[in-house]
Amino acid sequence: MNPQLTSQLEKLVEPPPVVRRPAPAPPRRGGWLWKIIAICVVIAAVVCGWIFRARIESLLGMGGASAAARNSAADRPIPVVAANAVRGDVHIYLVGLGQVTPFDTDTVHTRVDGEIMKIYYKEGQDVKKDDPLVEIDPRPYQAMLEAAEGQLEKDQANLDNANIDLTRYEQGYKDGSVSDQQMATQRATVKQDEGAVEVDQSQIDTVKLDLVYCHVLSPITGRIGLQQVNLGNIVHATDTNGLAVVTQHQPIAVVFPLPEDDLPQVLGAPGGGVGLTVDAYDHADQNKLATGKIEAIDNEIDPTTGTFKIKASFENKDDALFPNQFVNAHLLVSVNRSVVLVPTAAVQLGPDGSAFCYVVHGTGSASPAGMTVDIRSVQEGPGEGDFTSVTGLQPGETVVTDGTDKLQPGSKVTVTMSQAAGPTTRPGGGRGRGRRGATTAPSAIGGAATVEASPSTQESP
């Protein structure tokens, strides 16, 4: 057999050799985490380098252009609003929420039964004492009066006849023709007839009084309320509801409580507090309604509230106070005379709670660039309106009222003076930051606080 042919056949029969490929490498885990850590490290290094550079520059005084800009801003004057301290009076008030209470409120009832024939009043009308209000049908009582008068005439005739018989018996008793028993009996008959006449007379008086009660009159001077009965209604003396309600409104009272701690201030006033001025403000404590005086002070302290009550009287000629209305009562207990006053906004509080003011120096200079501020410690007192009394300042000194948040001792300022002319009272308000009892309500004594200097007038300290 041919050897070449045999070798070719063997190649065809033998299987091809198997080629083995290397297995793929497993994927690497955590590569993205290392990238994030590297980025964070780079950022931290940049920030630390910037902070270190800024620290070195600040220590070496190498601020460059930024330092020059800061110095320029520091030298720029700060605009502020200021006002002058003035001398004036502060009125000390005690404030309590009171209720308007009429001195007299009468519910008019009928004393007789019957039908309403006439109504003389109109709802909300002002009436005077003894003005007619309602007329009840008097005809049944007129008939009763006529019957009582008839019975009186009858009993009076019997009494006259008994007296005539008694006179005859007395003459016969002297002659001996009338016994003692007959004489005693006749005298008793006269007594009985006299009693009957007296009963009849009292019955007549009662019916006449009922006739008077048929005409219902106003018991007081005041204002009548809404109509509670109508024509034709049958009313009785035992009815719960009345015919009308009359309330006195001129004068009128206001009853208000004050804390027991204020009692010494009130009782220590002249007259034990009676006669002190009281101003009544509306519920919002903004508008003054009326001015009156203390009428009376309660004789005990309420143990449940720790307060005592005060009753003040108001003439109320303009009807500004209405019964059961709630008002804010401002009781004037004293007046601090000739104290130094500054706008309340000028008084600042330090971290330790002490009060101070920014005082402007150089207000008399011709150049505004020469004005600077300094800190002055002060002590607050009572306030009135938008002003507070202080010690530590002199009248005419200029204090900053607006723009204090950027100020430091020695800061340069440009001043705009306030347009306020002086301490003016502001209706309502609380007791302020001063001593307890100081309020911002106006006073009826002396009007607004008097001043010697105006905040709008610039004066050198």
Buried (B, 14 or more C-beta within 10 A) or exposed (E): EEEEEEEEEEEEEEEEEEEEEEEEEEEEEEEEEEEEEEEEEEEEEEEEEEEEEEEEBEEEEEBEEEEEEEEEEEEEBBEBBBBBBBBBBBBBBBBBEBBBBBBEBBBBBBEBBBBBBEBBBEEEEBBEEEBBBBBBBBEBBBEBBEEBBEBBEEBBEBBEEBBEBBEEBEEBBEEEEBEEEBBEEBBEBBEBBBEBBEBBBEBBEBBBEBBEBBBBBBBBBBBBBEEBBEEEBEBEEEBEEBBBBBBBBBBBBBBBBBBBEBBEBBEEBEEEBBEBBBBBBBEEBEEBBBBBBBBBBEEEBEEEEEBBBBBBBBEBEEEBBBBEBEBBBBBBBBBBEEBBBBBBBBBBEEEEEEBBBBBBBBBEEEEEEEBBBBBBEBEBBBBBBBBBBBEBBEBBBBBBBBBBEEBEEEBBBEBEBBEBEBBBBBBBBEBBBBBEBBBBBBBBEEEBBBBEBBBEEBBEB
